[in-house]
């Protein structure tokens, strides 16, 4: 990285030694996992560039936006509506929470048996290694689970401007009313931060921008239905990960460009895996950068991941927002309707998620499901058993995995996943 970037990181208050170590681990993992793949689509070169500049050019772009008066808002959850952020002349970026860092410091604030994702978000802050976090003017948390809800009480002492959003736990009219009131409150907070009022024109344009981004991912997902698969699950996951922090218009253009290439691959019967390779749907917890352990093991075993029922995947992007409204109130209602369909495991009861898993199995012609749960993530671990039972009643093989971000269990996972893939053959 250039000295200009190092100066930029220093000005953000990053621990340069720790940050260098993080970039070294990230770069090696990317080299070993992504760049070692064979027969990758040429369009993945864009995403390789994004990853090489993940803490460089993209951070400079965000800082340039700040210098021009635009605000940066960091988020940990797909329930935070990007449409409202864009409409108030701000930029939404996903925050770092996909690797262990500064765990000794984290466990001074959080119990050891806290969910890996929550501990990771604290580790990146306490270790001062995440430039996205340090460049944000507002951090948005949300009470999607008890662990997050209590953890944000401690995080409030670590960041200057933490905003916590209350989310419904039941899909009822009362639940939808709560979500609407929270989005109205969030809109006011963002307007106060930016000094820019959300108008009907700005909100409509923001909805269309985010819809275009989601539509590009929908197009990519639909192409994964082909056999042989034209793109690996690893590369498709990378696109879903980059979704959260890249420039929206550039991301949309780049995904559509790779889709053009994939359509030609499908026409030519050119795949990254042999025809009839076992097809797997991954369901459960999100997989944020650089959490690539599970898909790497699955695809090294000869199976192809054809879909992710995950927040970093179809759960987070599957529905568009109706853009036909003419007033801010009408469009806010449309935003609430769209986000209320997200079938997160926080909801009880949650039959929509099981229906979604079944729909994806059929659409992507999956031979089996791997239910991925992070250790101590109670909502998804609790749902994993009934999901497995419901699938097996339909003769759909399901493997439950519970893991964290460490590599210690990689050998055990490899043995279990290879046996599962062999069963699917």
C-alpha positions in Angstrom: 0.0 0.0 0.0 1.2 3.6 -0.7 2.4 6.0 1.9 -0.6 8.2 1.1 -2.8 5.3 2.3 -0.7 4.8 5.4 -1.0 8.5 6.2 -4.8 8.2 5.7 -5.1 5.3 8.1 -2.9 7.1 10.6 -5.2 10.1 10.5 -8.2 7.9 11.1 -6.5 6.7 14.3 -5.9 3.1 13.2 -3.3 1.0 14.9 -0.9 0.7 11.9 0.8 -2.4 13.2 -2.4 -4.2 13.9 -3.9 -3.0 10.6 -0.9 -4.3 8.6 -1.3 -7.6 10.3 -5.0 -7.7 9.4 -4.3 -6.8 5.8 -1.6 -9.5 5.6 -4.1 -12.1 6.8 -6.8 -10.9 4.5 -4.5 -10.8 1.5 -3.1 -14.3 2.1 -6.5 -15.7 2.6 -7.8 -14.1 -0.6 -4.8 -15.3 -2.5 -5.2 -18.9 -1.2 -9.0 -19.1 -1.6 -10.0 -16.9 -4.5 -7.1 -16.4 -6.8 -6.3 -20.1 -6.7 -9.6 -20.9 -8.3 -9.6 -22.2 -11.9 -11.7 -21.1 -14.8 -13.1 -18.0 -13.0 -15.2 -15.6 -15.0 -13.1 -12.7 -16.3 -15.5 -10.2 -14.7 -14.4 -11.3 -11.2 -11.3 -9.2 -11.9 -13.3 -6.2 -10.7 -14.0 -7.9 -7.4 -10.4 -8.9 -7.1 -9.5 -5.2 -7.5 -12.1 -4.2 -4.9 -10.6 -6.6 -2.4 -7.1 -5.3 -3.1 -8.3 -1.8 -2.4 -10.8 -2.7 0.3 -9.0 -0.5 2.8 -7.4 1.8 0.3 -9.2 3.4 -2.6 -12.7 2.8 -1.2 -11.8 4.4 2.1 -10.2 7.4 0.2 -13.5 7.7 -1.7 -15.5 7.8 1.5 -13.1 10.4 3.0 -13.4 12.5 -0.1 -17.2 12.3 0.2 -16.9 13.5 3.8 -14.6 16.4 2.7 -17.4 17.4 0.3 -19.9 17.5 3.1 -21.5 14.0 2.7 -22.0 11.9 5.8 -21.0 8.2 6.2 -23.2 5.8 8.2 -22.0 2.4 9.2 -24.3 -0.5 9.8 -24.2 -4.1 11.0 -27.6 -5.3 9.7 -29.8 -5.6 6.6 -32.7 -4.0 8.5 -31.0 -0.6 8.2 -32.8 1.0 5.2 -30.2 2.2 2.7 -32.9 4.1 0.8 -33.4 6.5 3.7 -29.6 7.1 4.0 -29.1 7.8 0.3 -32.2 10.1 0.2 -30.6 12.3 3.0 -27.3 12.6 1.0 -25.4 10.1 3.1 -23.6 6.8 2.2 -24.3 3.5 4.0 -21.4 1.0 4.5 -21.3 -2.4 6.1 -19.0 -2.7 9.0 -16.2 -5.2 9.7 -17.4 -8.3 11.6 -16.0 -11.4 9.9 -12.8 -12.3 11.7 -11.3 -12.6 15.2 -9.3 -9.6 16.4 -8.2 -8.3 19.8 -10.1 -11.1 21.5 -8.3 -10.6 24.8 -9.6 -7.0 25.0 -13.0 -8.0 23.8 -13.4 -10.5 26.6 -12.9 -7.8 29.1 -16.2 -6.3 28.0 -18.1 -9.3 26.7 -18.5 -12.9 28.0 -16.4 -15.5 26.2 -19.5 -17.3 25.1 -20.8 -14.4 23.1 -21.6 -14.8 19.4 -18.5 -14.6 17.2 -20.1 -11.9 15.0 -20.7 -9.6 18.0 -17.2 -10.3 19.4 -15.7 -9.5 16.0 -17.4 -6.2 15.7 -16.0 -5.2 19.1 -12.5 -6.6 18.2 -12.3 -4.4 15.1 -13.1 -1.4 17.2 -10.9 -2.2 20.2 -8.0 -3.2 17.9 -8.5 0.0 15.8 -8.1 -1.9 12.5 -11.3 -1.1 10.6 -11.2 2.1 8.6 -14.9 1.9 7.7 -15.8 2.0 11.4 -13.4 4.9 12.1 -14.5 6.9 9.2 -18.3 6.7 10.0 -20.1 9.7 11.3 -22.9 7.5 12.8 -22.9 3.8 13.7 -26.3 2.1 13.5 -26.9 -0.9 15.8 -30.1 -2.8 16.1 -31.6 -5.2 18.6 -31.9 -8.3 16.4 -31.0 -10.5 19.3 -30.4 -10.2 23.0 -26.6 -10.5 22.5 -26.5 -7.4 20.3 -29.0 -5.5 22.4 -26.8 -5.8 25.5 -23.5 -5.5 23.6 -24.5 -2.1 22.3 -24.7 -0.8 25.9 -21.0 -1.4 26.1 -20.3 -0.2 22.6 -21.9 3.1 23.4 -18.8 3.9 25.5 -16.5 3.1 22.5 -18.0 5.1 19.6 -19.0 8.8 19.5 -22.4 8.5 17.7 -24.1 5.2 18.2 -27.7 5.0 17.1 -29.7 1.9 18.1 -32.8 0.8 16.2 -35.6 -1.2 17.9 -36.9 -4.0 15.7 -40.1 -6.1 16.0 -39.8 -9.7 17.1 -43.3 -10.8 15.9 -44.7 -10.4 12.4 -48.0 -8.8 13.3 -49.7 -5.4 12.6 -48.2 -4.2 15.8 -44.8 -5.4 14.7 -45.1 -3.6 11.4 -46.3 -0.4 13.2 -43.2 -0.6 15.4 -40.9 -0.9 12.3 -42.6 2.1 10.7 -42.2 4.2 13.7 -38.5 3.2 14.0 -37.9 4.1 10.3 -39.5 7.5 10.9 -37.3 8.0 13.9 -34.2 6.9 11.9 -35.1 9.2 9.0 -35.2 12.1 11.5 -31.8 11.1 13.0 -30.2 10.9 9.6 -31.7 14.2 8.5 -30.3 15.8 11.7 -26.9 14.3 11.0 -26.7 15.5 7.4 -28.8 18.7 7.6 -30.6 17.5 4.5 -34.4 16.8 4.4 -35.6 13.7 2.7 -37.9 14.7 -0.1 -40.2 12.7 -2.4 -37.8 13.2 -5.3 -34.7 12.2 -3.3 -36.4 9.1 -1.8 -37.7 7.9 -5.1 -34.3 8.2 -6.6 -32.7 6.4 -3.7 -35.3 3.6 -3.9 -34.5 3.1 -7.6 -30.7 3.1 -6.9 -31.0 0.4 -4.3 -33.5 -1.6 -6.4 -31.0 -1.5 -9.3 -28.3 -2.9 -7.0 -30.6 -5.7 -5.7 -31.8 -6.5 -9.2 -28.3 -7.0 -10.4 -27.8 -9.5 -7.5 -31.1 -11.2 -8.4 -29.8 -11.6 -12.0 -26.6 -13.1 -10.7 -28.5 -15.5 -8.4 -30.8 -16.6 -11.2 -27.8 -17.6 -13.4 -26.6 -19.9 -10.6 -29.6 -22.2 -11.4 -27.8 -23.4 -14.4 -26.0 -26.8 -14.6 -23.1 -26.8 -15.0 -22.7 -23.8 -12.6 -21.2 -20.8 -14.4 -19.8 -19.3 -11.2 -18.5 -20.8 -8.0 -20.3 -20.2 -4.7 -17.2 -18.5 -3.4 -17.2 -15.9 -6.2 -21.0 -15.3 -5.8 -20.6 -14.9 -2.1 -17.9 -12.3 -2.7 -20.3 -10.3 -4.8 -22.8 -10.5 -2.0 -20.2 -9.3 0.4 -19.0 -6.4 -1.7 -22.7 -5.3 -2.0 -22.4 -3.8 1.4 -19.6 -1.3 0.9 -19.0 -0.6 -2.7 -20.3 2.5 -4.6 -23.9 1.5 -5.5 -23.9 2.5 -9.2 -20.4 1.0 -9.9 -21.4 -2.2 -8.1 -24.6 -2.5 -10.1 -22.7 -2.0 -13.4 -20.0 -4.5 -12.4 -22.4 -7.2 -11.4 -24.4 -6.8 -14.6 -21.2 -7.0 -16.6 -20.3 -10.3 -15.1 -23.9 -11.5 -15.6 -23.5 -10.9 -19.4 -20.4 -13.1 -19.3 -22.2 -15.8 -17.3 -25.1 -15.9 -19.8 -22.6 -16.6 -22.5 -21.0 -19.3 -20.4 -24.4 -21.0 -19.9 -25.0 -20.8 -23.6 -21.7 -22.5 -24.2 -22.3 -25.1 -21.4 -19.1 -23.8 -19.7 -19.0 -24.3 -16.0 -16.7 -23.9 -13.1 -17.7 -27.4 -11.9 -18.6 -30.5 -13.9 -22.2 -31.1 -14.9 -24.1 -33.0 -12.2 -21.7 -31.9 -9.4 -23.5 -32.0 -6.0 -25.4 -28.7 -5.5 -25.6 -27.2 -2.0 -27.7 -24.4 -0.5 -26.1 -22.8 2.5 -28.6 -21.5 5.1 -28.3 -19.6 8.3 -25.9 -17.0 9.7 -24.3 -14.3 7.6 -20.8 -14.7 6.2 -19.0 -11.3 6.2 -15.5 -10.7 4.8 -13.1 -12.5 5.4 -15.3 -15.4 6.6 -14.7 -17.8 3.7 -14.0 -21.0 5.7 -17.2 -22.9 5.1 -17.6 -22.3 1.3 -13.9 -23.0 0.7 -14.2 -26.4 2.4 -17.5 -27.2 0.6 -16.2 -26.4 -2.9 -12.8 -28.1 -2.3 -14.9 -31.2 -1.6 -16.3 -31.1 -5.1 -19.7 -29.6 -4.5 -20.9 -26.3 -5.7 -22.8 -23.8 -3.5 -25.7 -22.5 -5.6 -27.3 -20.2 -3.1 -27.1 -18.5 0.3 -30.2 -18.2 2.5 -28.5 -15.6 4.5 -28.4 -11.9 5.3 -25.2 -11.9 3.1 -27.2 -13.5 0.4 -30.8 -13.9 -0.7 -32.4 -13.1 2.7 -30.9 -9.6 2.6 -31.6 -8.8 -1.1 -34.5 -10.9 -2.3 -37.3 -8.2 -2.4 -37.4 -4.9 -4.2 -39.1 -1.7 -2.8 -42.2 -0.5 -4.6 -41.2 2.8 -6.2 -44.6 3.9 -7.4 -45.4 6.2 -4.4 -45.5 9.9 -5.0 -45.2 11.2 -1.4 -42.6 10.5 1.3 -45.3 8.9 3.4 -46.3 6.5 0.6 -42.7 5.6 -0.1 -41.9 5.1 3.6 -44.8 2.6 3.7 -43.3 0.8 0.7 -39.9 0.6 2.5 -41.6 -0.8 5.6 -43.4 -3.4 3.5 -40.2 -4.4 1.9 -38.1 -4.8 5.0 -40.8 -6.4 7.0 -40.5 -9.4 4.6 -37.0 -10.1 5.8 -37.3 -13.5 7.4 -34.6 -13.1 10.1 -34.5 -15.7 12.9 -35.4 -13.0 15.4 -39.0 -13.5 14.5 -41.2 -15.8 16.4 -42.9 -17.8 15.0 -40.9 -17.8 11.8 -42.5 -20.1 9.2 -41.6 -17.7 6.3 -37.9 -18.6 6.6 -38.6 -22.3 6.2 -40.8 -21.6 3.2 -38.0 -19.5 1.8 -35.5 -22.3 2.2 -37.8 -24.8 0.5 -38.4 -22.3 -2.4 -34.6 -21.9 -2.9 -34.0 -25.6 -2.8 -36.5 -26.0 -5.7 -35.4 -23.0 -7.6 -31.7 -23.7 -7.5 -32.1 -27.5 -7.8 -30.1 -28.0 -4.6 -29.3 -31.6 -3.6 -28.8 -30.8 0.0 -28.6 -28.0 2.6 -25.9 -27.0 5.0 -27.3 -25.1 7.9 -24.5 -22.7 9.1 -24.6 -21.5 12.6 -22.1 -19.3 14.4 -21.3 -20.5 17.9 -23.6 -18.9 20.5 -25.9 -17.3 17.9 -29.0 -18.5 19.7 -31.7 -17.5 17.1 -30.2 -19.5 14.2 -28.9 -22.3 16.4 -32.4 -22.7 17.9 -34.0 -22.7 14.4 -31.4 -25.2 13.0 -33.0 -28.3 14.5 -36.6 -27.7 13.3 -35.2 -26.7 9.9 -33.2 -29.9 9.7 -36.2 -32.0 10.8 -38.6 -30.3 8.3 -36.2 -30.9 5.4 -35.5 -34.5 6.2 -39.2 -35.2 6.3 -39.1 -34.1 2.7 -36.1 -36.4 2.0 -33.8 -33.3 1.6 -30.4 -34.0 3.2 -29.3 -31.4 5.7 -26.1 -31.0 7.6 -26.0 -28.7 10.7 -22.7 -26.9 11.2 -21.8 -24.9 14.3 -18.5 -23.0 14.1 -16.7 -19.7 14.6 -14.1 -17.6 12.7 -11.1 -19.7 13.8 -9.3 -22.3 11.8 -9.0 -24.8 14.7 -12.0 -26.9 13.6 -11.3 -26.8 9.8 -10.1 -30.4 9.8 -13.2 -31.7 11.6 -15.5 -29.6 9.3 -13.6 -31.0 6.2 -14.3 -34.6 7.3 -18.0 -34.0 8.0 -18.6 -32.0 4.8 -16.7 -34.4 2.6 -18.9 -37.2 4.0 -22.0 -35.1 3.3 -21.0 -34.4 -0.2 -20.3 -38.1 -0.8 -23.8 -38.8 0.5 -25.2 -36.4 -2.1 -23.4 -38.1 -4.9 
